[in-house]
Amino acid sequence: MNNLKLSLSLSAILMLFFCGCDNQNIVDTNVAMPSRNWNYANKVSCVIDITDSSQPINVHLKLRHTSDYRYSNIFVLLHISGGGLKKQTKRYEYKIAQPDGQWNGSGSGNLFTYTLPMLTNYKLPKPGKYQFEIEQNMRDNPLKEISDAGILISK
């Protein structure tokens, strides 16, 4: 009986240790949009300090909207600057609903959540501080029924 308790305790400790070491997130931000309205000026941003530019990073847009969001897609701009890098801007379009209107995100009540890839295995040119900014790029300003948006950067 004591061996069983010892084995279970040791297994639980090892599982927690290995699960805890798997977190490769550098930044995980979320910004709530006032009154569920995402304005052009309300950019989501973060700054990261890169010490090893040989390690690639992954950048994702985190997005949550209500079921009252009126479009099946969203356009956003990603701006990257810093570290001696000339400011770069790239436009992305994401299809967030099926043609029949069914949302692609995971739903919880009236909210739908997405983690959308922007840059995969991206290498910054040299060590330094870099700023990442995401802004909505739809025709509507403000873009209604966006609950929050964020940036996830991982190794």
N, CA, C and O of each residue as an XYZ file, in Angstrom:
620
protein
N       0.826     -1.203      0.000
C       0.000      0.000      0.000
C       0.864      1.260      0.000
O       0.590      2.212     -0.730
N       1.927      1.253      0.839
C       2.815      2.416      0.878
C       3.548      2.598     -0.449
O       3.773      3.727     -0.885
N       3.927      1.471     -1.101
C       4.601      1.567     -2.397
C       3.676      2.176     -3.449
O       4.116      2.946     -4.301
N       2.397      1.826     -3.382
C       1.429      2.377     -4.322
C       1.290      3.887     -4.131
O       1.280      4.635     -5.108
N       1.184      4.343     -2.877
C       1.084      5.778     -2.591
C       2.342      6.506     -3.043
O       2.267      7.600     -3.603
N       3.490      5.900     -2.800
C       4.755      6.509     -3.200
C       4.845      6.604     -4.720
O       5.275      7.625     -5.258
N       4.441      5.545     -5.405
C       4.471      5.544     -6.872
C       3.522      6.594     -7.450
O       3.883      7.315     -8.380
N       2.314      6.680     -6.901
C       1.350      7.672     -7.373
C       1.840      9.095     -7.107
O       1.697      9.972     -7.959
N       2.412      9.322     -5.937
C       2.934     10.654     -5.609
C       4.077     11.035     -6.535
O       4.133     12.159     -7.033
N       4.992     10.092     -6.766
C       6.124     10.352     -7.647
C       5.650     10.609     -9.079
O       6.170     11.497     -9.756
N       4.674      9.843     -9.535
C       4.128     10.042    -10.883
C       3.483     11.419    -11.016
O       3.667     12.096    -12.027
N       2.738     11.828    -10.011
C       2.080     13.141    -10.045
C       3.108     14.271    -10.069
O       2.940     15.245    -10.802
N       4.163     14.147     -9.278
C       5.212     15.173     -9.244
C       5.917     15.254    -10.587
O       6.158     16.350    -11.094
N       6.252     14.107    -11.172
C       6.926     14.099    -12.474
C       6.031     14.681    -13.565
O       6.509     15.404    -14.439
N       4.732     14.368    -13.518
C       3.808     14.885    -14.519
C       3.725     16.412    -14.416
O       3.737     17.101    -15.437
N       3.641     16.942    -13.196
C       3.604     18.391    -13.018
C       4.896     19.035    -13.498
O       4.871     20.105    -14.107
N       6.023     18.390    -13.226
C       7.318     18.922    -13.647
C       7.397     19.004    -15.162
O       7.770     20.044    -15.705
N       7.054     17.926    -15.852
C       7.161     17.915    -17.310
C       6.120     18.815    -17.970
O       6.411     19.434    -18.993
N       4.928     18.902    -17.416
C       3.920     19.805    -17.976
C       4.330     21.259    -17.770
O       4.098     22.093    -18.645
N       4.925     21.571    -16.644
C       5.365     22.930    -16.355
C       6.499     23.371    -17.253
O       6.627     24.564    -17.527
N       7.326     22.455    -17.721
C       8.473     22.808    -18.554
C       8.095     23.002    -20.016
O       8.932     23.423    -20.815
N       6.876     22.710    -20.373
C       6.467     22.766    -21.769
C       6.041     24.168    -22.210
O       5.850     24.406    -23.403
N       5.891     25.092    -21.268
C       5.403     26.424    -21.596
C       6.475     27.209    -22.332
O       7.492     27.573    -21.741
N       6.262     27.473    -23.605
C       7.217     28.201    -24.426
C       6.709     29.598    -24.774
O       7.240     30.242    -25.680
N       5.685     30.071    -24.062
C       5.131     31.391    -24.355
C       6.077     32.487    -23.894
O       6.547     32.474    -22.757
N       6.353     33.433    -24.781
C       7.150     34.604    -24.441
C       6.214     35.710    -23.969
O       6.488     36.379    -22.972
N       5.106     35.902    -24.688
C       4.103     36.920    -24.369
C       2.725     36.329    -24.633
O       2.516     35.626    -25.622
N       1.794     36.623    -23.742
C       0.398     36.227    -23.938
C      -0.465     37.370    -23.406
O      -0.762     37.423    -22.213
N      -0.867     38.285    -24.294
C      -1.630     39.461    -23.878
C      -3.069     39.373    -24.374
O      -3.371     38.697    -25.358
N      -3.924     40.061    -23.678
C      -5.325     40.173    -24.062
C      -5.803     41.567    -23.684
O      -5.563     42.018    -22.564
N      -6.471     42.250    -24.594
C      -6.992     43.588    -24.326
C      -8.501     43.564    -24.544
O      -8.977     43.239    -25.631
N      -9.245     43.910    -23.497
C     -10.703     43.998    -23.617
C     -11.059     45.263    -24.385
O     -10.510     46.332    -24.120
N     -11.967     45.139    -25.326
C     -12.394     46.282    -26.131
C     -13.561     46.980    -25.433
O     -14.561     46.345    -25.099
N     -13.427     48.290    -25.213
C     -14.498     49.024    -24.530
C     -15.820     48.893    -25.284
O     -15.889     49.168    -26.482
N     -16.842     48.481    -24.589
C     -18.191     48.308    -25.160
C     -18.200     47.406    -26.389
O     -19.062     47.544    -27.257
N     -17.237     46.479    -26.465
C     -17.105     45.524    -27.580
C     -16.944     46.245    -28.920
O     -17.462     45.788    -29.939
N     -16.231     47.364    -28.916
C     -15.956     48.146    -30.126
C     -14.449     48.267    -30.308
O     -13.768     48.849    -29.464
N     -13.922     47.721    -31.406
C     -12.487     47.783    -31.681
C     -12.237     48.920    -32.669
O     -12.565     48.808    -33.850
N     -11.656     50.013    -32.180
C     -11.313     51.178    -32.999
C      -9.957     50.986    -33.658
O      -9.125     50.212    -33.184
N      -9.743     51.704    -34.767
C      -8.438     51.674    -35.428
C      -7.327     52.072    -34.451
O      -6.252     51.472    -34.443
N      -7.597     53.077    -33.639
C      -6.575     53.596    -32.724
C      -6.288     52.654    -31.559
O      -5.265     52.795    -30.889
N      -7.165     51.711    -31.313
C      -7.007     50.804    -30.174
C      -6.193     49.587    -30.597
O      -6.728     48.486    -30.729
N      -4.898     49.794    -30.808
C      -4.014     48.711    -31.240
C      -3.622     47.851    -30.047
O      -3.468     48.343    -28.929
N      -3.467     46.569    -30.304
C      -2.978     45.637    -29.297
C      -1.474     45.540    -29.507
O      -1.024     45.244    -30.614
N      -0.691     45.785    -28.459
C       0.757     45.795    -28.661
C       1.491     45.123    -27.514
O       0.967     44.966    -26.412
N       2.718     44.735    -27.811
C       3.608     44.189    -26.792
C       5.041     44.416    -27.254
O       5.307     44.604    -28.441
N       5.952     44.394    -26.298
C       7.378     44.520    -26.580
C       8.057     43.277    -26.037
O       7.802     42.859    -24.907
N       8.928     42.685    -26.854
C       9.694     41.531    -26.392
C      11.175     41.842    -26.528
O      11.595     42.601    -27.401
N      11.953     41.238    -25.644
C      13.406     41.394    -25.678
C      13.997     40.081    -26.178
O      13.935     39.065    -25.486
N      14.564     40.102    -27.369
C      15.144     38.906    -27.977
C      16.640     38.882    -27.675
O      17.368     39.806    -28.040
N      17.093     37.828    -27.011
C      18.522     37.690    -26.722
C      19.201     36.734    -27.691
O      20.409     36.823    -27.910
N      18.431     35.819    -28.273
C      18.983     34.847    -29.220
C      18.152     34.891    -30.501
O      17.078     34.294    -30.575
N      18.657     35.601    -31.504
C      17.887     35.770    -32.742
C      17.919     34.537    -33.638
O      17.254     34.513    -34.674
N      18.680     33.514    -33.256
C      18.682     32.280    -34.051
C      17.470     31.407    -33.726
O      17.147     30.485    -34.474
N      16.798     31.701    -32.603
C      15.608     30.953    -32.201
C      14.374     31.542    -32.881
O      14.066     32.714    -32.667
N      13.660     30.762    -33.695
C      12.454     31.292    -34.344
C      11.317     31.474    -33.344
O      11.263     30.807    -32.311
N      10.419     32.385    -33.670
C       9.237     32.619    -32.843
C       7.982     32.411    -33.683
O       8.023     32.416    -34.913
N       6.875     32.231    -32.986
C       5.559     32.112    -33.610
C       4.682     33.219    -33.041
O       4.658     33.436    -31.829
N       3.968     33.914    -33.906
C       3.098     35.007    -33.485
C       1.669     34.656    -33.886
O       1.402     34.291    -35.031
N       0.747     34.775    -32.913
C      -0.667     34.478    -33.152
C      -1.533     35.658    -32.727
O      -1.217     36.363    -31.768
N      -2.617     35.859    -33.446
C      -3.669     36.787    -33.050
C      -4.657     36.011    -32.198
O      -5.132     34.946    -32.594
N      -4.964     36.549    -31.025
C      -6.022     35.990    -30.189
C      -7.240     36.894    -30.354
O      -7.125     38.117    -30.275
N      -8.391     36.300    -30.580
C      -9.582     37.085    -30.891
C     -10.801     36.447    -30.254
O     -10.957     35.226    -30.253
N     -11.672     37.306    -29.707
C     -12.975     36.842    -29.225
C     -14.035     37.823    -29.697
O     -13.866     39.039    -29.603
N     -15.129     37.276    -30.206
C     -16.247     38.114    -30.656
C     -17.551     37.486    -30.197
O     -17.592     36.318    -29.810
N     -18.606     38.268    -30.243
C     -19.923     37.751    -29.876
C     -20.602     37.166    -31.113
O     -20.125     37.334    -32.235
N     -21.696     36.493    -30.895
C     -22.441     35.915    -32.023
C     -23.105     36.999    -32.870
O     -23.613     36.708    -33.953
N     -23.108     38.239    -32.393
C     -23.679     39.351    -33.155
C     -22.674     40.005    -34.101
O     -23.017     40.969    -34.786
N     -21.440     39.502    -34.153
C     -20.456     40.029    -35.109
C     -21.020     39.817    -36.507
O     -21.481     38.721    -36.825
N     -20.990     40.848    -37.346
C     -21.760     40.798    -38.596
C     -21.014     40.270    -39.810
O     -21.603     40.158    -40.885
N     -19.734     39.941    -39.668
C     -18.957     39.485    -40.828
C     -18.505     38.039    -40.648
O     -18.498     37.510    -39.536
N     -18.125     37.408    -41.764
C     -17.594     36.039    -41.707
C     -16.073     36.041    -41.759
O     -15.442     34.983    -41.759
N     -15.486     37.240    -41.804
C     -14.033     37.349    -41.854
C     -13.584     38.550    -41.035
O     -14.395     39.320    -40.519
N     -12.269     38.685    -40.933
C     -11.694     39.870    -40.301
C     -10.344     40.142    -40.952
O      -9.576     39.219    -41.225
N     -10.065     41.422    -41.197
C      -8.761     41.863    -41.686
C      -8.039     42.560    -40.541
O      -8.629     43.368    -39.824
N      -6.762     42.243    -40.376
C      -5.933     42.907    -39.369
C      -4.576     43.239    -39.981
O      -4.153     42.632    -40.965
N      -3.907     44.215    -39.376
C      -2.541     44.569    -39.750
C      -1.611     44.192    -38.608
O      -1.920     44.429    -37.441
N      -0.471     43.605    -38.952
C       0.583     43.326    -37.977
C       1.743     44.253    -38.296
O       2.268     44.244    -39.409
N       2.143     45.063    -37.303
C       3.292     45.961    -37.438
C       4.408     45.434    -36.540
O       4.175     45.122    -35.372
N       5.616     45.337    -37.085
C       6.785     44.925    -36.309
C       7.838     46.008    -36.460
O       8.135     46.445    -37.572
N       8.409     46.446    -35.328
C       9.475     47.443    -35.367
C      10.448     47.185    -34.222
O      10.165     46.411    -33.308
N      11.602     47.853    -34.292
C      12.605     47.746    -33.241
C      13.781     46.898    -33.652
O      13.794     46.304    -34.730
N      14.778     46.848    -32.773
C      15.961     46.030    -33.021
C      16.709     46.434    -34.279
O      17.385     45.604    -34.887
N      16.600     47.695    -34.678
C      17.247     48.135    -35.904
C      16.498     47.731    -37.161
O      16.972     47.966    -38.273
N      15.331     47.126    -36.990
C      14.518     46.662    -38.116
C      13.667     47.817    -38.640
O      13.037     48.530    -37.858
N      13.647     48.001    -39.949
C      12.732     48.966    -40.551
C      11.311     48.470    -40.288
O      11.035     47.276    -40.407
N      10.408     49.390    -39.927
C       9.038     48.984    -39.591
C       8.427     48.180    -40.732
O       8.430     48.604    -41.887
N       7.903     47.008    -40.378
C       7.257     46.125    -41.346
C       5.774     46.040    -41.022
O       5.385     45.992    -39.855
N       4.954     46.023    -42.058
C       3.513     45.875    -41.889
C       3.026     44.816    -42.861
O       3.386     44.811    -44.038
N       2.201     43.920    -42.343
C       1.619     42.879    -43.187
C       0.128     42.789    -42.871
O      -0.280     42.859    -41.712
N      -0.684     42.631    -43.929
C      -2.135     42.522    -43.776
C      -2.547     41.057    -43.835
O      -2.057     40.291    -44.665
N      -3.453     40.683    -42.944
C      -3.962     39.311    -42.873
C      -5.476     39.328    -42.972
O      -6.136     40.232    -42.460
N      -6.018     38.316    -43.638
C      -7.458     38.084    -43.635
C      -7.696     36.701    -43.060
O      -7.041     35.733    -43.446
N      -8.639     36.619    -42.134
C      -9.010     35.334    -41.542
C     -10.488     35.089    -41.782
O     -11.321     35.959    -41.529
N     -10.807     33.905    -42.268
C     -12.197     33.464    -42.401
C     -12.583     32.874    -41.051
O     -12.015     31.868    -40.626
N     -13.532     33.486    -40.387
C     -13.894     33.033    -39.046
C     -15.281     32.393    -38.991
O     -15.759     32.024    -37.918
N     -15.923     32.264    -40.152
C     -17.224     31.585    -40.210
C     -17.316     30.775    -41.493
O     -16.678     31.092    -42.497
N     -18.112     29.738    -41.440
C     -18.396     28.903    -42.604
C     -19.396     29.636    -43.504
O     -20.057     30.570    -43.050
N     -19.519     29.227    -44.776
C     -20.506     29.862    -45.667
C     -21.938     29.807    -45.127
O     -22.754     30.675    -45.435
N     -22.240     28.782    -44.321
C     -23.591     28.677    -43.758
C     -23.775     29.529    -42.497
O     -24.848     29.523    -41.893
N     -22.718     30.268    -42.098
C     -22.821     31.148    -40.937
C     -22.314     30.557    -39.642
O     -22.258     31.259    -38.633
N     -21.943     29.293    -39.636
C     -21.443     28.668    -38.412
C     -20.039     29.193    -38.117
O     -19.177     29.221    -38.996
N     -19.819     29.612    -36.857
C     -18.526     30.166    -36.459
C     -17.468     29.076    -36.379
O     -17.753     27.957    -35.953
N     -16.247     29.404    -36.789
C     -15.134     28.450    -36.734
C     -14.501     28.362    -35.350
O     -13.871     27.354    -35.029
N     -14.651     29.381    -34.536
C     -14.006     29.412    -33.225
C     -14.692     28.519    -32.222
O     -15.798     28.027    -32.446
N     -14.006     28.320    -31.106
C     -14.620     27.550    -30.027
C     -15.570     28.480    -29.279
O     -15.227     29.621    -28.969
N     -16.756     27.979    -28.997
C     -17.787     28.813    -28.404
C     -18.014     28.537    -26.941
O     -17.899     27.403    -26.476
N     -18.340     29.600    -26.219
C     -18.718     29.500    -24.822
C     -19.836     30.515    -24.612
O     -19.584     31.705    -24.419
N     -21.058     30.033    -24.652
C     -22.193     30.942    -24.564
C     -22.283     31.782    -25.824
O     -22.415     31.247    -26.925
N     -22.213     33.090    -25.667
C     -22.332     34.034    -26.777
C     -20.966     34.440    -27.349
O     -20.915     35.204    -28.313
N     -19.856     33.945    -26.775
C     -18.508     34.330    -27.211
C     -17.831     33.225    -28.004
O     -17.986     32.041    -27.704
N     -17.076     33.629    -29.024
C     -16.322     32.687    -29.850
C     -14.857     33.098    -29.825
O     -14.523     34.270    -30.000
N     -13.992     32.120    -29.605
C     -12.572     32.361    -29.367
C     -11.726     31.738    -30.463
O     -12.001     30.632    -30.928
N     -10.684     32.473    -30.873
C      -9.765     32.021    -31.924
C      -8.330     32.311    -31.500
O      -8.061     33.298    -30.814
N      -7.419     31.446    -31.913
C      -5.985     31.710    -31.876
C      -5.512     31.491    -33.305
O      -5.423     30.357    -33.775
N      -5.211     32.592    -33.993
C      -4.973     32.573    -35.436
C      -3.500     32.828    -35.747
O      -2.932     33.804    -35.257
N      -2.870     31.968    -36.553
C      -1.435     32.127    -36.836
C      -1.151     33.341    -37.716
O      -1.857     33.611    -38.688
N      -0.101     34.058    -37.346
C       0.351     35.199    -38.153
C       1.748     34.927    -38.715
O       1.952     34.982    -39.928
N       2.687     34.641    -37.852
C       4.054     34.314    -38.269
C       4.435     32.973    -37.663
O       4.229     32.748    -36.470
N       4.987     32.084    -38.477
C       5.405     30.765    -38.009
C       6.890     30.593    -38.295
O       7.357     30.844    -39.406
N       7.628     30.157    -37.264
C       9.086     29.973    -37.375
C       9.768     31.224    -37.931
O      10.624     31.143    -38.812
N       9.377     32.366    -37.403
C       9.890     33.659    -37.862
C      11.156     34.006    -37.082
O      11.179     33.929    -35.853
N      12.200     34.384    -37.801
C      13.459     34.763    -37.156
C      13.656     36.268    -37.266
O      13.614     36.837    -38.357
N      13.869     36.897    -36.124
C      14.185     38.320    -36.100
C      15.655     38.487    -36.466
O      16.461     37.603    -36.174
N      16.024     39.605    -37.101
C      17.370     39.727    -37.659
C      18.504     39.755    -36.644
O      19.598     39.270    -36.930
N      18.257     40.322    -35.452
C      19.327     40.396    -34.455
C      18.714     40.571    -33.074
O      17.540     40.923    -32.961
N      19.496     40.331    -32.019
C      18.974     40.542    -30.666
C      18.549     42.000    -30.459
O      19.087     42.916    -31.082
N      17.586     42.187    -29.581
C      17.119     43.535    -29.260
C      15.663     43.534    -28.849
O      15.029     42.484    -28.749
N      15.141     44.731    -28.612
C      13.734     44.892    -28.242
C      12.912     45.126    -29.509
O      13.260     45.950    -30.355
N      11.819     44.383    -29.615
C      10.934     44.475    -30.774
C       9.514     44.747    -30.295
O       9.061     44.192    -29.294
N       8.826     45.610    -31.027
C       7.431     45.894    -30.728
C       6.551     45.256    -31.796
O       6.810     45.373    -32.994
N       5.508     44.579    -31.332
C       4.499     43.973    -32.202
C       3.180     44.691    -31.927
O       2.780     44.841    -30.772
N       2.509     45.132    -32.984
C       1.213     45.794    -32.858
C       0.231     45.161    -33.835
O       0.569     44.877    -34.984
N      -0.982     44.947    -33.357
C      -2.053     44.441    -34.217
C      -3.179     45.464    -34.188
O      -3.608     45.909    -33.123
N      -3.650     45.828    -35.378
C      -4.800     46.729    -35.457
C      -5.837     46.141    -36.406
O      -5.498     45.466    -37.378
N      -7.080     46.403    -36.113
C      -8.141     45.923    -37.004
C      -8.097     46.749    -38.277
O      -7.785     47.940    -38.243
N      -8.416     46.105    -39.419
C      -8.297     46.764    -40.714
C      -9.561     46.563    -41.560
O      -9.496     46.440    -42.783
N     -10.700     46.534    -40.883
C     -11.978     46.439    -41.583
C     -12.444     47.850    -41.946
O     -11.868     48.833    -41.480
N     -13.474     47.952    -42.766
C     -13.987     49.275    -43.142
C     -14.723     49.949    -41.994
O     -14.746     51.176    -41.905
N     -15.319     49.161    -41.123
C     -16.065     49.718    -39.998
C     -15.104     50.211    -38.924
O     -14.168     49.508    -38.541
N     -15.344     51.420    -38.449
C     -14.585     51.950    -37.325
C     -15.548     52.714    -36.430
O     -15.974     53.816    -36.776
N     -15.894     52.139    -35.284
C     -15.306     50.939    -34.692
C     -15.902     49.658    -35.276
O     -16.986     49.652    -35.860
N     -15.153     48.586    -35.094
C     -15.615     47.256    -35.477
C     -16.377     46.693    -34.286
O     -15.798     46.424    -33.233
N     -17.676     46.519    -34.464
C     -18.555     46.148    -33.346
C     -18.540     44.645    -33.068
O     -18.310     43.817    -33.949
N     -18.798     44.343    -31.802
C     -18.948     42.983    -31.274
C     -17.635     42.207    -31.171
O     -17.646     40.977    -31.120
N     -16.504     42.917    -31.139
C     -15.222     42.287    -30.809
C     -15.032     42.473    -29.309
O     -14.902     43.599    -28.829
N     -15.015     41.387    -28.586
C     -14.906     41.434    -27.135
C     -13.485     41.761    -26.689
O     -13.278     42.637    -25.850
N     -12.519     41.063    -27.247
C     -11.122     41.332    -26.922
C     -10.211     40.759    -27.987
O     -10.599     39.896    -28.774
N      -8.986     41.267    -27.988
C      -7.962     40.811    -28.925
C      -6.641     40.775    -28.178
O      -6.448     41.491    -27.195
N      -5.738     39.938    -28.655
C      -4.451     39.819    -27.989
C      -3.391     39.259    -28.903
O      -3.645     38.910    -30.055
N      -2.194     39.184    -28.355
C      -1.039     38.646    -29.070
C      -0.467     37.504    -28.249
O      -0.274     37.623    -27.039
N      -0.200     36.401    -28.923
C       0.496     35.269    -28.317
C       1.784     35.075    -29.104
O       1.750     34.826    -30.309
N       2.922     35.188    -28.419
C       4.221     34.950    -29.045
C       4.880     33.805    -28.292
O       5.010     33.841    -27.069
N       5.293     32.791    -29.041
C       5.902     31.609    -28.426
C       7.137     31.196    -29.205
O       7.359     31.618    -30.340
N       7.936     30.353    -28.552
C       9.136     29.805    -29.208
C       8.765     28.579    -29.992
O       9.626     27.963    -30.621
